[in-house]
Amino acid sequence: MWRHFAARRRRGKMAAPGESGEAAFARRIDPSREPGLSPEQRRLMAQVEYAQRQRALQRRLRSRNVLLALGIGAVTFGIYGYTFYSVSQERFLDELEQEAEAARARARARAEGAAS
């Protein structure tokens, strides 16, 4: 297992022990089949692998969460901005005010017509 990580770090070929000049690919080992490892060493290797998988998963989730938060924020600000834009263009209160003024003017005209 450790040889596998060392090969990954170097990003290429690794010279096999005892060979000079020739590069061999690092082979992945199975700790359960590796001779000379105690049960405690196998357990520690399994713990390290589990911790590495958890860190990789957390990194992936963190980036997804950031993208999701940015998306939700963009939608929220878009709705907020559109709402302000559409409300600023509404003129229905102005039209109601004009109709009320016209109704008052008609009422005054009728009152003057009836008074004369």
C-alpha positions as CSV (number, residue, x, y, z in Angstrom):
1,M,0.0,0.0,0.0
2,W,2.7,2.5,0.9
3,R,4.6,1.7,-2.3
4,H,1.4,2.6,-4.2
5,F,1.2,6.0,-2.5
6,A,4.9,6.7,-3.1
7,A,4.4,5.9,-6.8
8,R,1.4,8.2,-7.0
9,R,3.3,11.0,-5.4
10,R,6.1,10.8,-8.0
11,R,3.5,10.6,-10.8
12,G,5.3,8.2,-12.9
13,K,7.4,5.0,-12.9
14,M,9.2,3.8,-9.8
15,A,12.4,1.7,-9.9
16,A,11.9,-1.7,-8.5
17,P,14.2,-2.7,-5.7
18,G,17.2,-4.6,-7.1
19,E,16.7,-3.3,-10.6
20,S,18.9,-0.5,-12.0
21,G,17.8,1.7,-14.8
22,E,14.6,-0.1,-15.5
23,A,11.4,1.4,-14.1
24,A,8.5,-0.7,-13.1
25,F,5.0,0.4,-12.2
26,A,4.1,0.4,-8.6
27,R,1.9,-2.4,-7.7
28,R,-1.0,-2.1,-5.3
29,I,-0.7,-4.4,-2.3
30,D,-3.4,-6.1,-0.4
31,P,-2.7,-5.7,3.4
32,S,-4.6,-8.9,4.2
33,R,-2.3,-11.0,1.9
34,E,1.0,-9.2,2.6
35,P,3.3,-11.4,4.6
36,G,5.1,-10.0,7.6
37,L,2.3,-7.6,8.7
38,S,0.9,-7.9,12.1
39,P,-2.9,-7.6,12.7
40,E,-2.2,-4.2,14.4
41,Q,-0.4,-2.9,11.3
42,R,-3.2,-4.1,9.1
43,R,-5.8,-2.4,11.4
44,L,-3.8,0.9,11.3
45,M,-3.5,0.7,7.5
46,A,-7.3,0.3,7.3
47,Q,-7.8,3.3,9.6
48,V,-5.5,5.4,7.5
49,E,-7.3,4.4,4.3
50,Y,-10.7,5.2,5.9
51,A,-9.5,8.6,7.0
52,Q,-8.2,9.4,3.6
53,R,-11.5,8.4,2.0
54,Q,-13.4,10.6,4.5
55,R,-11.2,13.6,3.7
56,A,-11.7,13.2,0.0
57,L,-15.5,12.9,0.5
58,Q,-15.5,16.1,2.7
59,R,-13.6,18.0,0.0
60,R,-16.0,16.9,-2.6
61,L,-19.0,17.8,-0.5
62,R,-17.6,21.1,0.5
63,S,-17.2,22.2,-3.1
64,R,-20.7,21.0,-3.9
65,N,-22.1,22.9,-0.9
66,V,-20.3,26.1,-2.0
67,L,-21.7,25.8,-5.5
68,L,-25.2,25.2,-4.2
69,A,-25.0,28.2,-1.8
70,L,-23.9,30.4,-4.7
71,G,-26.7,29.2,-6.8
72,I,-29.3,29.7,-4.2
73,G,-27.9,33.2,-3.4
74,A,-28.0,34.1,-7.1
75,V,-31.6,33.0,-7.4
76,T,-32.6,34.9,-4.2
77,F,-30.9,38.2,-5.3
78,G,-32.4,37.8,-8.8
79,I,-36.0,37.5,-7.3
80,Y,-35.3,40.4,-5.0
81,G,-34.0,42.6,-7.8
82,Y,-36.8,41.7,-10.1
83,T,-39.4,42.5,-7.4
84,F,-37.9,45.9,-6.9
85,Y,-37.8,46.5,-10.6
86,S,-41.4,45.5,-11.2
87,V,-42.7,47.4,-8.2
88,S,-40.9,50.6,-9.4
89,Q,-42.7,50.4,-12.7
90,E,-46.2,50.0,-11.3
91,R,-48.4,53.0,-11.9
92,F,-51.7,51.7,-10.7
93,L,-51.7,54.0,-7.6
94,D,-51.2,57.0,-9.9
95,E,-54.1,55.8,-12.1
96,L,-56.3,55.4,-9.0
97,E,-55.3,58.9,-7.8
98,Q,-56.2,60.4,-11.3
99,E,-59.6,58.6,-11.3
100,A,-60.3,59.9,-7.7
101,E,-59.4,63.4,-8.8
102,A,-61.6,63.2,-11.9
103,A,-64.5,61.9,-9.7
104,R,-64.0,64.8,-7.3
105,A,-64.0,67.3,-10.2
106,R,-67.3,65.8,-11.5
107,A,-68.8,65.9,-8.0
108,R,-67.8,69.6,-7.7
109,A,-69.2,70.3,-11.2
110,R,-72.5,68.7,-10.2
111,A,-72.6,70.6,-6.9
112,E,-72.0,73.9,-8.7
113,G,-74.6,73.0,-11.3
114,A,-77.1,72.1,-8.7
115,A,-76.3,75.2,-6.6
116,S,-76.9,77.6,-9.5
